[in-house]
């Protein structure tokens, strides 16, 4: 059987590797105008990779250990609870941001702005009077996810250092 410290190291590395994926994915969106289908899929490759590197360890190793399902000893105490709370808050912001992404994606898709970009068409015009609301939700979701993800990452690295180094 693989030692817990080895698995913890692999998990810490996987989650840490997701940070450059998130940063590069964000840079793609910031650096490109217009956002075409190619730019969007290029961006999503990095974001989905980052989310996978974070979510798979969360579901397969962190969550079961929090409640003692993986090694018969509960981790549901002190710093582990803080780490879990901050991490779940990040995912809550991600879900909040997704509500905006879906509406923005649908409006751009319906007007074929990913394939046939028209500079004269404003996003606020195609999405109705609520588009600014959905764009705000997206921004809040992305900022909140990023902020709380970094806090969760730092608390997780601190827990790792205290337990395994």
N, C-alpha and C positions, 0 to 999 in steps of 0.2 A: 504494500500500500504506500502511496506517496505521502510524504510528511506534510503536515498542515502548513509549516513554514514555507515549503516549496510552492504549494498551491497559493498561499498568500502572496508570494513574490510574483508569481505568474499573473495573478489578479491585479496586483498593484501596477505591474508593467503594462498590462492590457488597458487598464483605465488611463494610465498616464499617456500611452500612445494615442489615445482618442483625442487628447487636447490638440495636437497639431492638425488632426483631421478637421476638428471643429474650426480652428483658426483659419486654415486654408479654405475651407468651405465658405466661411464668412467673407474672406478676402475676395473670393471669386465673385460673390454678389456685389460687394462694394466697388470692385474694380471694373465691372462690366456694365455698360449701358449701350444698347438696350438689353434686357433680359430675354434672350431667345430660348427656344426649346433646348438647343445644344448647351447653352450656358446653364440653364436650370438643371439638366441631367448631369452635367459636369459637377455642379454644386452638390446635388443630391448624392452622388457617389461618395463624396467625402463625408457628408453629414450622416448618411446611413452607416458608413463604416465606423464613424465615431460612436454613433448610438449603439451599434452592435457590440463594439469593444467595451462599452460601459454597461449595457443592459444584460448581456449574456452572463457576465460574472455576477451581476446583481441577482438575477433570477436563480442561477445554478449554485452559487456559493455563498454570497452574502446573506440573502434573505433566509435560507434554511439555517444558517449558523446563528442568526440573530435570535431565533426561537429555540435553538438547541436541537434542531432536527438532524444536523450533520454529524455531530460528535458527542451527543448525549450531555453536553454542558451548555446551559443557556448563556448567551452573550447579551441578553436583554438587560443591560445595566449601564449606568453612567455614560461614558463617552460613546459607546455603541449606539445608544438611543439618540444622542445628539447627531451622530453621523447619519443614522437612518432618517431622522426627522428632516435634516437639511437636504439629504438626497431625495427624499420623497417630495419635498417642497420644489426641488428643481423639476422633477417630472410633472408636478401639478402645473407649473408655469409652462412647461412644454405642451401639455394638453390644452391650456388656455391659448397659447400661440397657434396651435393647430386649428382652432376654430376660425381664426383669421386667414390662415393659409388656404384652407379649403375654399372660402368665399372668393379670395383673390385669384386663386388658380382657376376656379370655375368661370369667373368673369373674363379673364384673359383667354381661356380656352374657347369660350363661346364666341368671342370676337376674333379668334384666330391670331392673337397678338404674339404667340410664341413662334409661329411660322412666318407670318406676314406682318412684321412689325410696322406700325404707322406712328411716326413721331407726333402727328397732330391729334391722335386719340389719347386723351388723358384718362388715367386709371379711375379717377373720381367720376368721370362721365359714364363709363361703361358699367360700373358697379352700382349705380344708383346712389341715393343720398346716404347710404350706410357704409360706403366704401372706406371713408376716412375712419369710421369706427373699426372696421375689420383690420385696416392697416395699423391702427393704434394697438389693437389686441395682439397682432403679430409682433410688433416692436416690444411691447411689454412682455409677452411670452418669451421671446428670444433673449431679451436682457435679463429677465428673471431667471430663466433656465441657466444662462451662462453664469450669472452671479452665484446662484445657489449650487450649481455644479462645481464651481471652483471652491466654494466653501466645503462641500462634501468631499471633494478630492483632497483638500488640505487636511480635513479631519481624518479622512481615511488613511492618508500617509502618516499622520501623527500616530494613529492607532497602530498602524503597521510597525512603525519605529519603536513604539513602547512595547509591543508584544513580541516582535521577532528580531530586533537588532540588539 
